[in-house]
Amino acid sequence: MDMPVNDLNNHRAFDISEDGKVITIVRKGRLTHITANPDGTLHYEFKPASAA
């Protein structure tokens, strides 16, 4: 189960995975996954939210 994170206006901003390595953002019909790699780099993946 992902942990939702809210902004200062108490709106859901993004979700963090339980292991803390993946952030999921849904905005304007787009789904973004940001993954932390073991070497310290980030991997970004973008897709339509309907494909989730």
mmCIF entry with sequence, helices, sheets and N, C-alpha, C, O atoms, coordinates in Angstrom:
data_MODEL
# 
_entry.id   MODEL 
# 
_entity.id                         1 
_entity.type                       polymer 
_entity.pdbx_number_of_molecules   1 
# 
_entity_poly.entity_id                      1 
_entity_poly.type                           'polypeptide(L)' 
_entity_poly.nstd_linkage                   no 
_entity_poly.nstd_monomer                   no 
_entity_poly.pdbx_seq_one_letter_code       MDMPVNDLNNHRAFDISEDGKVITIVRKGRLTHITANPDGTLHYEFKPASAA 
_entity_poly.pdbx_seq_one_letter_code_can   MDMPVNDLNNHRAFDISEDGKVITIVRKGRLTHITANPDGTLHYEFKPASAA 
_entity_poly.pdbx_strand_id                 A 
# 
loop_
_entity_poly_seq.entity_id 
_entity_poly_seq.num 
_entity_poly_seq.mon_id 
_entity_poly_seq.hetero 
1 1  MET n 
1 2  ASP n 
1 3  MET n 
1 4  PRO n 
1 5  VAL n 
1 6  ASN n 
1 7  ASP n 
1 8  LEU n 
1 9  ASN n 
1 10 ASN n 
1 11 HIS n 
1 12 ARG n 
1 13 ALA n 
1 14 PHE n 
1 15 ASP n 
1 16 ILE n 
1 17 SER n 
1 18 GLU n 
1 19 ASP n 
1 20 GLY n 
1 21 LYS n 
1 22 VAL n 
1 23 ILE n 
1 24 THR n 
1 25 ILE n 
1 26 VAL n 
1 27 ARG n 
1 28 LYS n 
1 29 GLY n 
1 30 ARG n 
1 31 LEU n 
1 32 THR n 
1 33 HIS n 
1 34 ILE n 
1 35 THR n 
1 36 ALA n 
1 37 ASN n 
1 38 PRO n 
1 39 ASP n 
1 40 GLY n 
1 41 THR n 
1 42 LEU n 
1 43 HIS n 
1 44 TYR n 
1 45 GLU n 
1 46 PHE n 
1 47 LYS n 
1 48 PRO n 
1 49 ALA n 
1 50 SER n 
1 51 ALA n 
1 52 ALA n 
# 
_struct_asym.id          A 
_struct_asym.entity_id   1 
# 
_struct_conf.conf_type_id            HELX_P 
_struct_conf.id                      HELX_P1 
_struct_conf.pdbx_PDB_helix_id       AA1 
_struct_conf.beg_label_comp_id       ALA 
_struct_conf.beg_label_asym_id       A 
_struct_conf.beg_label_seq_id        49 
_struct_conf.pdbx_beg_PDB_ins_code   ? 
_struct_conf.end_label_comp_id       ALA 
_struct_conf.end_label_asym_id       A 
_struct_conf.end_label_seq_id        51 
_struct_conf.pdbx_end_PDB_ins_code   ? 
_struct_conf.beg_auth_comp_id        ALA 
_struct_conf.beg_auth_asym_id        A 
_struct_conf.beg_auth_seq_id         49 
_struct_conf.end_auth_comp_id        ALA 
_struct_conf.end_auth_asym_id        A 
_struct_conf.end_auth_seq_id         51 
_struct_conf.pdbx_PDB_helix_class    5 
_struct_conf.details                 ? 
_struct_conf.pdbx_PDB_helix_length   3 
# 
_struct_conf_type.id          HELX_P 
_struct_conf_type.criteria    ? 
_struct_conf_type.reference   ? 
# 
_struct_sheet.id               AA1 
_struct_sheet.type             ? 
_struct_sheet.number_strands   5 
_struct_sheet.details          ? 
# 
loop_
_struct_sheet_order.sheet_id 
_struct_sheet_order.range_id_1 
_struct_sheet_order.range_id_2 
_struct_sheet_order.offset 
_struct_sheet_order.sense 
AA1 1 2 ? anti-parallel 
AA1 2 3 ? anti-parallel 
AA1 3 4 ? anti-parallel 
AA1 4 5 ? anti-parallel 
# 
loop_
_struct_sheet_range.sheet_id 
_struct_sheet_range.id 
_struct_sheet_range.beg_label_comp_id 
_struct_sheet_range.beg_label_asym_id 
_struct_sheet_range.beg_label_seq_id 
_struct_sheet_range.pdbx_beg_PDB_ins_code 
_struct_sheet_range.end_label_comp_id 
_struct_sheet_range.end_label_asym_id 
_struct_sheet_range.end_label_seq_id 
_struct_sheet_range.pdbx_end_PDB_ins_code 
_struct_sheet_range.beg_auth_comp_id 
_struct_sheet_range.beg_auth_asym_id 
_struct_sheet_range.beg_auth_seq_id 
_struct_sheet_range.end_auth_comp_id 
_struct_sheet_range.end_auth_asym_id 
_struct_sheet_range.end_auth_seq_id 
AA1 1 MET A 3  ? ASN A 6  ? MET A 3  ASN A 6  
AA1 2 ARG A 12 ? ILE A 16 ? ARG A 12 ILE A 16 
AA1 3 VAL A 22 ? ARG A 27 ? VAL A 22 ARG A 27 
AA1 4 ARG A 30 ? ALA A 36 ? ARG A 30 ALA A 36 
AA1 5 LEU A 42 ? PRO A 48 ? LEU A 42 PRO A 48 
# 
loop_
_atom_site.group_PDB 
_atom_site.id 
_atom_site.type_symbol 
_atom_site.label_atom_id 
_atom_site.label_alt_id 
_atom_site.label_comp_id 
_atom_site.label_asym_id 
_atom_site.label_entity_id 
_atom_site.label_seq_id 
_atom_site.pdbx_PDB_ins_code 
_atom_site.Cartn_x 
_atom_site.Cartn_y 
_atom_site.Cartn_z 
_atom_site.occupancy 
_atom_site.B_iso_or_equiv 
_atom_site.pdbx_formal_charge 
_atom_site.auth_seq_id 
_atom_site.auth_comp_id 
_atom_site.auth_asym_id 
_atom_site.auth_atom_id 
_atom_site.pdbx_PDB_model_num 
ATOM 1   N N  . MET A 1 1  ? 0.845  -1.182 0.000   1.00 0.00 ? 1  MET A N  1 
ATOM 2   C CA . MET A 1 1  ? 0.000  0.000  0.000   1.00 0.00 ? 1  MET A CA 1 
ATOM 3   C C  . MET A 1 1  ? 0.880  1.231  0.000   1.00 0.00 ? 1  MET A C  1 
ATOM 4   O O  . MET A 1 1  ? 1.772  1.365  0.838   1.00 0.00 ? 1  MET A O  1 
ATOM 5   N N  . ASP A 1 2  ? 0.633  2.131  -0.937  1.00 0.00 ? 2  ASP A N  1 
ATOM 6   C CA . ASP A 1 2  ? 1.395  3.375  -1.010  1.00 0.00 ? 2  ASP A CA 1 
ATOM 7   C C  . ASP A 1 2  ? 0.901  4.368  0.026   1.00 0.00 ? 2  ASP A C  1 
ATOM 8   O O  . ASP A 1 2  ? -0.271 4.360  0.400   1.00 0.00 ? 2  ASP A O  1 
ATOM 9   N N  . MET A 1 3  ? 1.804  5.222  0.487   1.00 0.00 ? 3  MET A N  1 
ATOM 10  C CA . MET A 1 3  ? 1.468  6.236  1.477   1.00 0.00 ? 3  MET A CA 1 
ATOM 11  C C  . MET A 1 3  ? 1.202  7.561  0.761   1.00 0.00 ? 3  MET A C  1 
ATOM 12  O O  . MET A 1 3  ? 2.108  8.087  0.114   1.00 0.00 ? 3  MET A O  1 
ATOM 13  N N  . PRO A 1 4  ? -0.008 8.118  0.854   1.00 0.00 ? 4  PRO A N  1 
ATOM 14  C CA . PRO A 1 4  ? -0.283 9.401  0.211   1.00 0.00 ? 4  PRO A CA 1 
ATOM 15  C C  . PRO A 1 4  ? 0.386  10.550 0.976   1.00 0.00 ? 4  PRO A C  1 
ATOM 16  O O  . PRO A 1 4  ? 0.459  10.537 2.205   1.00 0.00 ? 4  PRO A O  1 
ATOM 17  N N  . VAL A 1 5  ? 0.871  11.544 0.221   1.00 0.00 ? 5  VAL A N  1 
ATOM 18  C CA . VAL A 1 5  ? 1.488  12.737 0.803   1.00 0.00 ? 5  VAL A CA 1 
ATOM 19  C C  . VAL A 1 5  ? 0.656  13.934 0.371   1.00 0.00 ? 5  VAL A C  1 
ATOM 20  O O  . VAL A 1 5  ? 0.378  14.103 -0.816  1.00 0.00 ? 5  VAL A O  1 
ATOM 21  N N  . ASN A 1 6  ? 0.256  14.771 1.332   1.00 0.00 ? 6  ASN A N  1 
ATOM 22  C CA . ASN A 1 6  ? -0.566 15.945 1.048   1.00 0.00 ? 6  ASN A CA 1 
ATOM 23  C C  . ASN A 1 6  ? 0.278  17.210 1.046   1.00 0.00 ? 6  ASN A C  1 
ATOM 24  O O  . ASN A 1 6  ? 1.300  17.289 1.728   1.00 0.00 ? 6  ASN A O  1 
ATOM 25  N N  . ASP A 1 7  ? -0.165 18.209 0.266   1.00 0.00 ? 7  ASP A N  1 
ATOM 26  C CA . ASP A 1 7  ? 0.513  19.499 0.260   1.00 0.00 ? 7  ASP A CA 1 
ATOM 27  C C  . ASP A 1 7  ? -0.035 20.372 1.391   1.00 0.00 ? 7  ASP A C  1 
ATOM 28  O O  . ASP A 1 7  ? -0.826 19.899 2.207   1.00 0.00 ? 7  ASP A O  1 
ATOM 29  N N  . LEU A 1 8  ? 0.375  21.630 1.445   1.00 0.00 ? 8  LEU A N  1 
ATOM 30  C CA . LEU A 1 8  ? -0.044 22.509 2.529   1.00 0.00 ? 8  LEU A CA 1 
ATOM 31  C C  . LEU A 1 8  ? -1.539 22.827 2.505   1.00 0.00 ? 8  LEU A C  1 
ATOM 32  O O  . LEU A 1 8  ? -2.104 23.221 3.526   1.00 0.00 ? 8  LEU A O  1 
ATOM 33  N N  . ASN A 1 9  ? -2.186 22.657 1.343   1.00 0.00 ? 9  ASN A N  1 
ATOM 34  C CA . ASN A 1 9  ? -3.630 22.881 1.232   1.00 0.00 ? 9  ASN A CA 1 
ATOM 35  C C  . ASN A 1 9  ? -4.418 21.606 1.501   1.00 0.00 ? 9  ASN A C  1 
ATOM 36  O O  . ASN A 1 9  ? -5.623 21.547 1.255   1.00 0.00 ? 9  ASN A O  1 
ATOM 37  N N  . ASN A 1 10 ? -3.731 20.588 2.007   1.00 0.00 ? 10 ASN A N  1 
ATOM 38  C CA . ASN A 1 10 ? -4.326 19.296 2.336   1.00 0.00 ? 10 ASN A CA 1 
ATOM 39  C C  . ASN A 1 10 ? -4.872 18.567 1.107   1.00 0.00 ? 10 ASN A C  1 
ATOM 40  O O  . ASN A 1 10 ? -5.813 17.781 1.212   1.00 0.00 ? 10 ASN A O  1 
ATOM 41  N N  . HIS A 1 11 ? -4.268 18.834 -0.071  1.00 0.00 ? 11 HIS A N  1 
ATOM 42  C CA . HIS A 1 11 ? -4.605 18.107 -1.286  1.00 0.00 ? 11 HIS A CA 1 
ATOM 43  C C  . HIS A 1 11 ? -3.562 17.017 -1.493  1.00 0.00 ? 11 HIS A C  1 
ATOM 44  O O  . HIS A 1 11 ? -2.387 17.190 -1.170  1.00 0.00 ? 11 HIS A O  1 
ATOM 45  N N  . ARG A 1 12 ? -4.011 15.901 -2.033  1.00 0.00 ? 12 ARG A N  1 
ATOM 46  C CA . ARG A 1 12 ? -3.080 14.794 -2.289  1.00 0.00 ? 12 ARG A CA 1 
ATOM 47  C C  . ARG A 1 12 ? -2.072 15.216 -3.357  1.00 0.00 ? 12 ARG A C  1 
ATOM 48  O O  . ARG A 1 12 ? -2.469 15.550 -4.473  1.00 0.00 ? 12 ARG A O  1 
ATOM 49  N N  . ALA A 1 13 ? -0.792 15.206 -3.041  1.00 0.00 ? 13 ALA A N  1 
ATOM 50  C CA . ALA A 1 13 ? 0.254  15.632 -3.967  1.00 0.00 ? 13 ALA A CA 1 
ATOM 51  C C  . ALA A 1 13 ? 0.854  14.449 -4.717  1.00 0.00 ? 13 ALA A C  1 
ATOM 52  O O  . ALA A 1 13 ? 1.000  14.500 -5.939  1.00 0.00 ? 13 ALA A O  1 
ATOM 53  N N  . PHE A 1 14 ? 1.204  13.379 -3.995  1.00 0.00 ? 14 PHE A N  1 
ATOM 54  C CA . PHE A 1 14 ? 1.781  12.192 -4.608  1.00 0.00 ? 14 PHE A CA 1 
ATOM 55  C C  . PHE A 1 14 ? 1.745  11.046 -3.615  1.00 0.00 ? 14 PHE A C  1 
ATOM 56  O O  . PHE A 1 14 ? 1.387  11.231 -2.452  1.00 0.00 ? 14 PHE A O  1 
ATOM 57  N N  . ASP A 1 15 ? 2.118  9.854  -4.083  1.00 0.00 ? 15 ASP A N  1 
ATOM 58  C CA . ASP A 1 15 ? 2.189  8.664  -3.233  1.00 0.00 ? 15 ASP A CA 1 
ATOM 59  C C  . ASP A 1 15 ? 3.634  8.179  -3.195  1.00 0.00 ? 15 ASP A C  1 
ATOM 60  O O  . ASP A 1 15 ? 4.346  8.246  -4.197  1.00 0.00 ? 15 ASP A O  1 
ATOM 61  N N  . ILE A 1 16 ? 4.056  7.693  -2.041  1.00 0.00 ? 16 ILE A N  1 
ATOM 62  C CA . ILE A 1 16 ? 5.380  7.105  -1.883  1.00 0.00 ? 16 ILE A CA 1 
ATOM 63  C C  . ILE A 1 16 ? 5.198  5.621  -1.574  1.00 0.00 ? 16 ILE A C  1 
ATOM 64  O O  . ILE A 1 16 ? 4.370  5.248  -0.743  1.00 0.00 ? 16 ILE A O  1 
ATOM 65  N N  . SER A 1 17 ? 5.982  4.778  -2.254  1.00 0.00 ? 17 SER A N  1 
ATOM 66  C CA . SER A 1 17 ? 5.897  3.339  -1.996  1.00 0.00 ? 17 SER A CA 1 
ATOM 67  C C  . SER A 1 17 ? 6.401  3.037  -0.593  1.00 0.00 ? 17 SER A C  1 
ATOM 68  O O  . SER A 1 17 ? 7.088  3.851  0.024   1.00 0.00 ? 17 SER A O  1 
ATOM 69  N N  . GLU A 1 18 ? 6.050  1.854  -0.101  1.00 0.00 ? 18 GLU A N  1 
ATOM 70  C CA . GLU A 1 18 ? 6.448  1.477  1.259   1.00 0.00 ? 18 GLU A CA 1 
ATOM 71  C C  . GLU A 1 18 ? 7.956  1.408  1.431   1.00 0.00 ? 18 GLU A C  1 
ATOM 72  O O  . GLU A 1 18 ? 8.471  1.703  2.509   1.00 0.00 ? 18 GLU A O  1 
ATOM 73  N N  . ASP A 1 19 ? 8.675  1.018  0.374   1.00 0.00 ? 19 ASP A N  1 
ATOM 74  C CA . ASP A 1 19 ? 10.135 0.947  0.482   1.00 0.00 ? 19 ASP A CA 1 
ATOM 75  C C  . ASP A 1 19 ? 10.796 2.307  0.265   1.00 0.00 ? 19 ASP A C  1 
ATOM 76  O O  . ASP A 1 19 ? 12.010 2.433  0.427   1.00 0.00 ? 19 ASP A O  1 
ATOM 77  N N  . GLY A 1 20 ? 10.007 3.334  -0.103  1.00 0.00 ? 20 GLY A N  1 
ATOM 78  C CA . GLY A 1 20 ? 10.519 4.683  -0.270  1.00 0.00 ? 20 GLY A CA 1 
ATOM 79  C C  . GLY A 1 20 ? 11.307 4.908  -1.544  1.00 0.00 ? 20 GLY A C  1 
ATOM 80  O O  . GLY A 1 20 ? 11.989 5.925  -1.671  1.00 0.00 ? 20 GLY A O  1 
ATOM 81  N N  . LYS A 1 21 ? 11.231 3.982  -2.495  1.00 0.00 ? 21 LYS A N  1 
ATOM 82  C CA . LYS A 1 21 ? 12.022 4.093  -3.722  1.00 0.00 ? 21 LYS A CA 1 
ATOM 83  C C  . LYS A 1 21 ? 11.224 4.565  -4.929  1.00 0.00 ? 21 LYS A C  1 
ATOM 84  O O  . LYS A 1 21 ? 11.810 4.916  -5.954  1.00 0.00 ? 21 LYS A O  1 
ATOM 85  N N  . VAL A 1 22 ? 9.890  4.581  -4.826  1.00 0.00 ? 22 VAL A N  1 
ATOM 86  C CA . VAL A 1 22 ? 9.053  4.967  -5.966  1.00 0.00 ? 22 VAL A CA 1 
ATOM 87  C C  . VAL A 1 22 ? 8.067  6.039  -5.531  1.00 0.00 ? 22 VAL A C  1 
ATOM 88  O O  . VAL A 1 22 ? 7.390  5.903  -4.512  1.00 0.00 ? 22 VAL A O  1 
ATOM 89  N N  . ILE A 1 23 ? 7.997  7.111  -6.323  1.00 0.00 ? 23 ILE A N  1 
ATOM 90  C CA . ILE A 1 23 ? 6.993  8.166  -6.120  1.00 0.00 ? 23 ILE A CA 1 
ATOM 91  C C  . ILE A 1 23 ? 6.063  8.122  -7.324  1.00 0.00 ? 23 ILE A C  1 
ATOM 92  O O  . ILE A 1 23 ? 6.522  8.039  -8.464  1.00 0.00 ? 23 ILE A O  1 
ATOM 93  N N  . THR A 1 24 ? 4.758  8.176  -7.074  1.00 0.00 ? 24 THR A N  1 
ATOM 94  C CA . THR A 1 24 ? 3.757  8.182  -8.135  1.00 0.00 ? 24 THR A CA 1 
ATOM 95  C C  . THR A 1 24 ? 2.976  9.482  -8.063  1.00 0.00 ? 24 THR A C  1 
ATOM 96  O O  . THR A 1 24 ? 2.437  9.835  -7.014  1.00 0.00 ? 24 THR A O  1 
ATOM 97  N N  . ILE A 1 25 ? 2.915  10.201 -9.193  1.00 0.00 ? 25 ILE A N  1 
ATOM 98  C CA . ILE A 1 25 ? 2.205  11.477 -9.280  1.00 0.00 ? 25 ILE A CA 1 
ATOM 99  C C  . ILE A 1 25 ? 1.150  11.354 -10.372 1.00 0.00 ? 25 ILE A C  1 
ATOM 100 O O  . ILE A 1 25 ? 1.447  10.873 -11.465 1.00 0.00 ? 25 ILE A O  1 
ATOM 101 N N  . VAL A 1 26 ? -0.079 11.782 -10.089 1.00 0.00 ? 26 VAL A N  1 
ATOM 102 C CA . VAL A 1 26 ? -1.142 11.816 -11.094 1.00 0.00 ? 26 VAL A CA 1 
ATOM 103 C C  . VAL A 1 26 ? -1.616 13.258 -11.218 1.00 0.00 ? 26 VAL A C  1 
ATOM 104 O O  . VAL A 1 26 ? -2.138 13.834 -10.263 1.00 0.00 ? 26 VAL A O  1 
ATOM 105 N N  . ARG A 1 27 ? -1.432 13.835 -12.398 1.00 0.00 ? 27 ARG A N  1 
ATOM 106 C CA . ARG A 1 27 ? -1.859 15.204 -12.671 1.00 0.00 ? 27 ARG A CA 1 
ATOM 107 C C  . ARG A 1 27 ? -2.352 15.310 -14.107 1.00 0.00 ? 27 ARG A C  1 
ATOM 108 O O  . ARG A 1 27 ? -1.700 14.816 -15.026 1.00 0.00 ? 27 ARG A O  1 
ATOM 109 N N  . LYS A 1 28 ? -3.487 15.946 -14.303 1.00 0.00 ? 28 LYS A N  1 
ATOM 110 C CA . LYS A 1 28 ? -4.047 16.252 -15.622 1.00 0.00 ? 28 LYS A CA 1 
ATOM 111 C C  . LYS A 1 28 ? -4.049 15.057 -16.563 1.00 0.00 ? 28 LYS A C  1 
ATOM 112 O O  . LYS A 1 28 ? -3.669 15.176 -17.728 1.00 0.00 ? 28 LYS A O  1 
ATOM 113 N N  . GLY A 1 29 ? -4.476 13.910 -16.058 1.00 0.00 ? 29 GLY A N  1 
ATOM 114 C CA . GLY A 1 29 ? -4.610 12.730 -16.896 1.00 0.00 ? 29 GLY A CA 1 
ATOM 115 C C  . GLY A 1 29 ? -3.302 12.033 -17.227 1.00 0.00 ? 29 GLY A C  1 
ATOM 116 O O  . GLY A 1 29 ? -3.276 11.173 -18.107 1.00 0.00 ? 29 GLY A O  1 
ATOM 117 N N  . ARG A 1 30 ? -2.210 12.379 -16.542 1.00 0.00 ? 30 ARG A N  1 
ATOM 118 C CA . ARG A 1 30 ? -0.911 11.763 -16.775 1.00 0.00 ? 30 ARG A CA 1 
ATOM 119 C C  . ARG A 1 30 ? -0.414 11.107 -15.494 1.00 0.00 ? 30 ARG A C  1 
ATOM 120 O O  . ARG A 1 30 ? -0.559 11.668 -14.408 1.00 0.00 ? 30 ARG A O  1 
ATOM 121 N N  . LEU A 1 31 ? 0.166  9.929  -15.620 1.00 0.00 ? 31 LEU A N  1 
ATOM 122 C CA . LEU A 1 31 ? 0.723  9.190  -14.495 1.00 0.00 ? 31 LEU A CA 1 
ATOM 123 C C  . LEU A 1 31 ? 2.242  9.226  -14.617 1.00 0.00 ? 31 LEU A C  1 
ATOM 124 O O  . LEU A 1 31 ? 2.789  8.888  -15.667 1.00 0.00 ? 31 LEU A O  1 
ATOM 125 N N  . THR A 1 32 ? 2.923  9.633  -13.553 1.00 0.00 ? 32 THR A N  1 
ATOM 126 C CA . THR A 1 32 ? 4.376  9.711  -13.543 1.00 0.00 ? 32 THR A CA 1 
ATOM 127 C C  . THR A 1 32 ? 4.906  8.846  -12.412 1.00 0.00 ? 32 THR A C  1 
ATOM 128 O O  . THR A 1 32 ? 4.502  8.997  -11.259 1.00 0.00 ? 32 THR A O  1 
ATOM 129 N N  . HIS A 1 33 ? 5.815  7.935  -12.753 1.00 0.00 ? 33 HIS A N  1 
ATOM 130 C CA . HIS A 1 33 ? 6.515  7.123  -11.755 1.00 0.00 ? 33 HIS A CA 1 
ATOM 131 C C  . HIS A 1 33 ? 7.967  7.585  -11.732 1.00 0.00 ? 33 HIS A C  1 
ATOM 132 O O  . HIS A 1 33 ? 8.613  7.644  -12.778 1.00 0.00 ? 33 HIS A O  1 
ATOM 133 N N  . ILE A 1 34 ? 8.480  7.909  -10.563 1.00 0.00 ? 34 ILE A N  1 
ATOM 134 C CA . ILE A 1 34 ? 9.881  8.261  -10.393 1.00 0.00 ? 34 ILE A CA 1 
ATOM 135 C C  . ILE A 1 34 ? 10.491 7.209  -9.477  1.00 0.00 ? 34 ILE A C  1 
ATOM 136 O O  . ILE A 1 34 ? 10.052 7.029  -8.342  1.00 0.00 ? 34 ILE A O  1 
ATOM 137 N N  . THR A 1 35 ? 11.506 6.518  -9.981  1.00 0.00 ? 35 THR A N  1 
ATOM 138 C CA . THR A 1 35 ? 12.125 5.421  -9.246  1.00 0.00 ? 35 THR A CA 1 
ATOM 139 C C  . THR A 1 35 ? 13.581 5.752  -8.938  1.00 0.00 ? 35 THR A C  1 
ATOM 140 O O  . THR A 1 35 ? 14.315 6.207  -9.815  1.00 0.00 ? 35 THR A O  1 
ATOM 141 N N  . ALA A 1 36 ? 14.001 5.525  -7.693  1.00 0.00 ? 36 ALA A N  1 
ATOM 142 C CA . ALA A 1 36 ? 15.398 5.703  -7.303  1.00 0.00 ? 36 ALA A CA 1 
ATOM 143 C C  . ALA A 1 36 ? 16.162 4.421  -7.595  1.00 0.00 ? 36 ALA A C  1 
ATOM 144 O O  . ALA A 1 36 ? 15.796 3.349  -7.111  1.00 0.00 ? 36 ALA A O  1 
ATOM 145 N N  . ASN A 1 37 ? 17.217 4.530  -8.383  1.00 0.00 ? 37 ASN A N  1 
ATOM 146 C CA . ASN A 1 37 ? 18.052 3.383  -8.722  1.00 0.00 ? 37 ASN A CA 1 
ATOM 147 C C  . ASN A 1 37 ? 19.156 3.209  -7.683  1.00 0.00 ? 37 ASN A C  1 
ATOM 148 O O  . ASN A 1 37 ? 19.520 4.173  -7.010  1.00 0.00 ? 37 ASN A O  1 
ATOM 149 N N  . PRO A 1 38 ? 19.696 1.993  -7.541  1.00 0.00 ? 38 PRO A N  1 
ATOM 150 C CA . PRO A 1 38 ? 20.760 1.751  -6.550  1.00 0.00 ? 38 PRO A CA 1 
ATOM 151 C C  . PRO A 1 38 ? 22.006 2.619  -6.753  1.00 0.00 ? 38 PRO A C  1 
ATOM 152 O O  . PRO A 1 38 ? 22.728 2.895  -5.795  1.00 0.00 ? 38 PRO A O  1 
ATOM 153 N N  . ASP A 1 39 ? 22.264 3.053  -8.006  1.00 0.00 ? 39 ASP A N  1 
ATOM 154 C CA . ASP A 1 39 ? 23.454 3.867  -8.268  1.00 0.00 ? 39 ASP A CA 1 
ATOM 155 C C  . ASP A 1 39 ? 23.227 5.353  -7.992  1.00 0.00 ? 39 ASP A C  1 
ATOM 156 O O  . ASP A 1 39 ? 24.114 6.168  -8.245  1.00 0.00 ? 39 ASP A O  1 
ATOM 157 N N  . GLY A 1 40 ? 22.044 5.716  -7.474  1.00 0.00 ? 40 GLY A N  1 
ATOM 158 C CA . GLY A 1 40 ? 21.751 7.102  -7.112  1.00 0.00 ? 40 GLY A CA 1 
ATOM 159 C C  . GLY A 1 40 ? 21.069 7.912  -8.194  1.00 0.00 ? 40 GLY A C  1 
ATOM 160 O O  . GLY A 1 40 ? 20.737 9.075  -7.965  1.00 0.00 ? 40 GLY A O  1 
ATOM 161 N N  . THR A 1 41 ? 20.849 7.333  -9.370  1.00 0.00 ? 41 THR A N  1 
ATOM 162 C CA . THR A 1 41 ? 20.158 8.035  -10.438 1.00 0.00 ? 41 THR A CA 1 
ATOM 163 C C  . THR A 1 41 ? 18.651 7.823  -10.302 1.00 0.00 ? 41 THR A C  1 
ATOM 164 O O  . THR A 1 41 ? 18.197 6.971  -9.537  1.00 0.00 ? 41 THR A O  1 
ATOM 165 N N  . LEU A 1 42 ? 17.887 8.608  -11.055 1.00 0.00 ? 42 LEU A N  1 
ATOM 166 C CA . LEU A 1 42 ? 16.435 8.480  -11.049 1.00 0.00 ? 42 LEU A CA 1 
ATOM 167 C C  . LEU A 1 42 ? 15.948 8.015  -12.410 1.00 0.00 ? 42 LEU A C  1 
ATOM 168 O O  . LEU A 1 42 ? 16.509 8.390  -13.440 1.00 0.00 ? 42 LEU A O  1 
ATOM 169 N N  . HIS A 1 43 ? 14.905 7.199  -12.415 1.00 0.00 ? 43 HIS A N  1 
ATOM 170 C CA . HIS A 1 43 ? 14.272 6.738  -13.648 1.00 0.00 ? 43 HIS A CA 1 
ATOM 171 C C  . HIS A 1 43 ? 12.853 7.298  -13.670 1.00 0.00 ? 43 HIS A C  1 
ATOM 172 O O  . HIS A 1 43 ? 12.080 7.083  -12.737 1.00 0.00 ? 43 HIS A O  1 
ATOM 173 N N  . TYR A 1 44 ? 12.513 8.021  -14.745 1.00 0.00 ? 44 TYR A N  1 
ATOM 174 C CA . TYR A 1 44 ? 11.190 8.610  -14.906 1.00 0.00 ? 44 TYR A CA 1 
ATOM 175 C C  . TYR A 1 44 ? 10.402 7.814  -15.927 1.00 0.00 ? 44 TYR A C  1 
ATOM 176 O O  . TYR A 1 44 ? 10.940 7.413  -16.959 1.00 0.00 ? 44 TYR A O  1 
ATOM 177 N N  . GLU A 1 45 ? 9.125  7.583  -15.641 1.00 0.00 ? 45 GLU A N  1 
ATOM 178 C CA . GLU A 1 45 ? 8.241  6.884  -16.576 1.00 0.00 ? 45 GLU A CA 1 
ATOM 179 C C  . GLU A 1 45 ? 6.930  7.649  -16.636 1.00 0.00 ? 45 GLU A C  1 
ATOM 180 O O  . GLU A 1 45 ? 6.299  7.888  -15.606 1.00 0.00 ? 45 GLU A O  1 
ATOM 181 N N  . PHE A 1 46 ? 6.513  8.038  -17.853 1.00 0.00 ? 46 PHE A N  1 
ATOM 182 C CA . PHE A 1 46 ? 5.286  8.802  -18.055 1.00 0.00 ? 46 PHE A CA 1 
ATOM 183 C C  . PHE A 1 46 ? 4.314  7.979  -18.885 1.00 0.00 ? 46 PHE A C  1 
ATOM 184 O O  . PHE A 1 46 ? 4.711  7.334  -19.856 1.00 0.00 ? 46 PHE A O  1 
ATOM 185 N N  . LYS A 1 47 ? 3.027  8.002  -18.500 1.00 0.00 ? 47 LYS A N  1 
ATOM 186 C CA . LYS A 1 47 ? 1.997  7.340  -19.299 1.00 0.00 ? 47 LYS A CA 1 
ATOM 187 C C  . LYS A 1 47 ? 0.638  7.950  -18.984 1.00 0.00 ? 47 LYS A C  1 
ATOM 188 O O  . LYS A 1 47 ? 0.473  8.597  -17.950 1.00 0.00 ? 47 LYS A O  1 
ATOM 189 N N  . PRO A 1 48 ? -0.331 7.750  -19.862 1.00 0.00 ? 48 PRO A N  1 
ATOM 190 C CA . PRO A 1 48 ? -1.680 8.248  -19.576 1.00 0.00 ? 48 PRO A CA 1 
ATOM 191 C C  . PRO A 1 48 ? -2.242 7.571  -18.330 1.00 0.00 ? 48 PRO A C  1 
ATOM 192 O O  . PRO A 1 48 ? -1.993 6.386  -18.111 1.00 0.00 ? 48 PRO A O  1 
ATOM 193 N N  . ALA A 1 49 ? -2.988 8.298  -17.517 1.00 0.00 ? 49 ALA A N  1 
ATOM 194 C CA . ALA A 1 49 ? -3.540 7.762  -16.281 1.00 0.00 ? 49 ALA A CA 1 
ATOM 195 C C  . ALA A 1 49 ? -4.512 6.620  -16.553 1.00 0.00 ? 49 ALA A C  1 
ATOM 196 O O  . ALA A 1 49 ? -4.659 5.735  -15.711 1.00 0.00 ? 49 ALA A O  1 
ATOM 197 N N  . SER A 1 50 ? -5.171 6.615  -17.691 1.00 0.00 ? 50 SER A N  1 
ATOM 198 C CA . SER A 1 50 ? -6.112 5.545  -18.009 1.00 0.00 ? 50 SER A CA 1 
ATOM 199 C C  . SER A 1 50 ? -5.402 4.214  -18.215 1.00 0.00 ? 50 SER A C  1 
ATOM 200 O O  . SER A 1 50 ? -6.039 3.164  -18.125 1.00 0.00 ? 50 SER A O  1 
ATOM 201 N N  . ALA A 1 51 ? -4.096 4.227  -18.490 1.00 0.00 ? 51 ALA A N  1 
ATOM 202 C CA . ALA A 1 51 ? -3.343 2.992  -18.704 1.00 0.00 ? 51 ALA A CA 1 
ATOM 203 C C  . ALA A 1 51 ? -2.889 2.375  -17.398 1.00 0.00 ? 51 ALA A C  1 
ATOM 204 O O  . ALA A 1 51 ? -2.308 1.290  -17.406 1.00 0.00 ? 51 ALA A O  1 
ATOM 205 N N  . ALA A 1 52 ? -3.136 3.030  -16.279 1.00 0.00 ? 52 ALA A N  1 
ATOM 206 C CA . ALA A 1 52 ? -2.662 2.539  -14.981 1.00 0.00 ? 52 ALA A CA 1 
ATOM 207 C C  . ALA A 1 52 ? -3.454 1.427  -14.460 1.00 0.00 ? 52 ALA A C  1 
ATOM 208 O O  . ALA A 1 52 ? -3.166 0.917  -13.377 1.00 0.00 ? 52 ALA A O  1 
# 
